[in-house]
Amino acid sequence: MRSKNKCLFLQSDKFNLKSLASELPLGQSASYWKYLLDYKPLDEVKNIKSPMLFAQGGRDYQVTEKDFALWKNQLKTNKTAIFKWYPSLNHLFIKGSGIPSPKDYEIKGNVDGEFLNDLIQFILK
């Protein structure tokens, strides 16, 4: 079964815990996919009592500003949730410019100093 068909199967009413891993994406078990389908991180995060840092690069094409806003909105009353936005950083917190793409991963770079300092400050609090 092709990858796209496996994803469609996973989302169909034919998928169940007896589905074979060979029918599912990445060859993972049905129980693995059932867990992921049932997992609701935006609900679960409300149960976390520890301080949390959410850092987001503005050039991240995998996790978008829309995703960042969902988390920020979900935790808007949580005083221990800190949100940091870095406009010029990609998914790896490396500075860049232009339209973000998978090619960003081919460009050598260092994790941004401002992000690292913010992370250090968060950990030390």
Helices and strands as residue ranges (DSSP letters): H 3-10, G 21-23, G 25-27, H 30-38, H 41-44, G 45-47, E 52-57, H 65-74, E 81-86, G 102-106, H 113-124
